[in-house]
Amino acid sequence: MANRKRNIQVKFYVTAEEKELMEQKMAQLKTKRIGAYLRKMAIDGYIIYGDTRDIKEMNKLLSAIGRNINQIAKRVNAGGPSYQADMEEIRERLDQIWQLQRRILLSQR
């Protein structure tokens, strides 16, 4: 064992479902040695990270517009007036959403 090239053992636990998934992926690569497969994936594999801050901001704005529309609809259905200020606020938020959508789409190119 002293002459081994790889003399450090890494050990971890998986569920039966995770092991089955690993075996399925190994079969796609036509490899039978799990150690070789896991070593290759750990060293050469990659992680995809997507920055979703803009999307979260857009969802927040959409929720705010939804709340405003619900409040206006409730007031109008109860026989109350609709206010121009409410409509202007919704238009402003929609403009913010359009700007965020453009920024998100441009960042995906």
VENZI-V346200 format. One record per residue. N is the residue number from 1. SS is DSSP state (alpha for helix, beta for strand, coil for the rest). OMEGA is omega as a letter, one per 40 degrees, with the letter a starting at -180 (NA if undefined). D_LAST is the distance of its C-alpha to the last C-alpha in whole Angstrom. Layout:
{{N	SS	OMEGA	D_LAST} {N	SS	OMEGA	D_LAST}}
//
This chain:
{{1	coil	a	51} {2	coil	a	51} {3	coil	a	50} {4	coil	i	47} {5	coil	i	44} {6	coil	a	42} {7	coil	i	45} {8	coil	a	43} {9	coil	i	42} {10	coil	a	39} {11	coil	i	40} {12	coil	a	38} {13	coil	i	39} {14	coil	i	37} {15	coil	i	38} {16	alpha	i	39} {17	alpha	i	36} {18	alpha	i	34} {19	alpha	i	36} {20	alpha	i	36} {21	alpha	i	32} {22	alpha	i	32} {23	alpha	i	35} {24	alpha	i	33} {25	alpha	i	30} {26	alpha	i	33} {27	alpha	i	34} {28	alpha	i	31} {29	coil	a	31} {30	coil	i	35} {31	coil	a	36} {32	coil	a	39} {33	coil	a	39} {34	alpha	i	37} {35	alpha	i	37} {36	alpha	i	36} {37	alpha	a	33} {38	alpha	i	32} {39	alpha	a	33} {40	alpha	a	30} {41	alpha	a	28} {42	alpha	a	28} {43	alpha	a	28} {44	alpha	i	25} {45	coil	a	23} {46	coil	i	20} {47	coil	i	19} {48	coil	i	16} {49	coil	i	15} {50	coil	i	13} {51	coil	a	14} {52	coil	a	15} {53	alpha	a	17} {54	alpha	i	15} {55	alpha	i	16} {56	alpha	i	19} {57	alpha	i	20} {58	alpha	i	19} {59	alpha	i	21} {60	alpha	i	24} {61	alpha	i	24} {62	alpha	i	24} {63	alpha	i	27} {64	alpha	i	28} {65	alpha	i	28} {66	alpha	i	30} {67	alpha	i	33} {68	alpha	a	33} {69	alpha	i	33} {70	alpha	i	36} {71	alpha	i	38} {72	alpha	a	38} {73	alpha	i	39} {74	alpha	a	42} {75	alpha	a	43} {76	alpha	i	43} {77	alpha	i	45} {78	coil	i	47} {79	coil	a	48} {80	coil	a	47} {81	coil	i	45} {82	coil	a	41} {83	coil	i	40} {84	alpha	a	38} {85	alpha	i	37} {86	alpha	a	35} {87	alpha	i	34} {88	alpha	i	32} {89	alpha	i	31} {90	alpha	i	29} {91	alpha	i	28} {92	alpha	i	27} {93	alpha	i	25} {94	alpha	i	23} {95	alpha	i	22} {96	alpha	i	21} {97	alpha	i	19} {98	alpha	i	17} {99	alpha	i	16} {100	alpha	i	15} {101	alpha	i	13} {102	alpha	a	11} {103	alpha	i	10} {104	alpha	a	9} {105	alpha	i	7} {106	alpha	a	6} {107	alpha	a	6} {108	coil	a	4} {109	coil	NA	0}}
//
